[in-house]
Amino acid sequence: MSDTPRPQYDIAAIMNENINVMRDVVPWANETRFRVTKVEKGHVFGIQPWEAHLVGDPETGVIHGGVITTFLDNLCGMACTSAMTEMRFVATIDLRIDYMRPAEKGREIIGEAECYHLTRTVCFTRAWAYHETRDKLIATAAGTFAINKARLGGSKK
Amino acid sequence: MNPQLTNPRADEIDAILKRLPFAQTLGMRCEVLGDEMTAILPFQEKLIGNVAIRALHGGAIASFLELTAMLQVFLVSDMPRPPKPINLTTDYLRQGHAKDLYARAYVLKMGRRMASVRAEAWQENRAEPVTALMAHFLVASD
């Protein structure tokens, strides 16, 4: 390690400027069609639209839980990066999802993720998915992420 | 094939996969031998989560494992339809490479109301799982 101080960046601002690019470089995110709507330091918001090809129960038309897992996993990972002062990518260690109630057919889902603690190697996150407010949840998530070493082309979720 | 060895639920697993749009989006299929089922997720570009290192997306792997666990509960039960998930925890053990992924699920406990299931996904070597899942499903019909 060198003694020269590393440059500090406003990562959240950089992410906000590139909000659409972040999804375009992730093919599976493109397939599930979610959008990131806002990035603040340690806090990321997004929208998961209802799409016919994501339906997990043909009788009710409700989208599959795996779509919500993908959505919240991605938002949590972004929340980690947004909480940092230098650009690092993260990899999911583990992610727990609790399903409170099914999402409604045809409605978009709002997702919100926060990185509430950060060490040199690990980020701790939680996330929520709902239609209107956090009082009526569809699902919650709790995830831990490993911070990858600073290098170009490093692993990214 | 000896028809006495086949599980009548096997055909139903196939039918469920065919009418589940999300399972079709993933492109997964299942091979059933008696009460044992191996799920297969053939590699496709759209499953990538990181174009730089060409790793499978954790969400795609977790979705595949959730479906595998759900279908395994259905396979060993007499439920009229697949069970609903209550919660799940996914452990990402190794990077998923741009290759086919396989999975098996084990019903640790089949209760009257809930089922506890563990599932593992691997690529070249079954002893080196890429991802492990622990899930609970609601199996009560009411």
Interface residues (C-beta under 8 A of the other chain):
Chain A: V25 V26 P27 W28 A29 N30 E31 T32 A52 H53 L54 V55 G56 D57 P58 E59 I63 H64 G65 G66 V67 T69 T70 F71 D73 N74 A91 T92 I93 D94 L95 R96 I97 D98 Y99 P102 G153 G154 S155 K156 K157
Chain B: R19 L20 P21 F22 Q24 T25 L26 E45 K46 L47 I48 G49 N50 V51 A52 I53 A55 L56 H57 G58 G59 A60 A62 S63 F64 E66 L67 R81 K84 P85 I86 N87 L88 T89 T90 D91 Y92 Q95
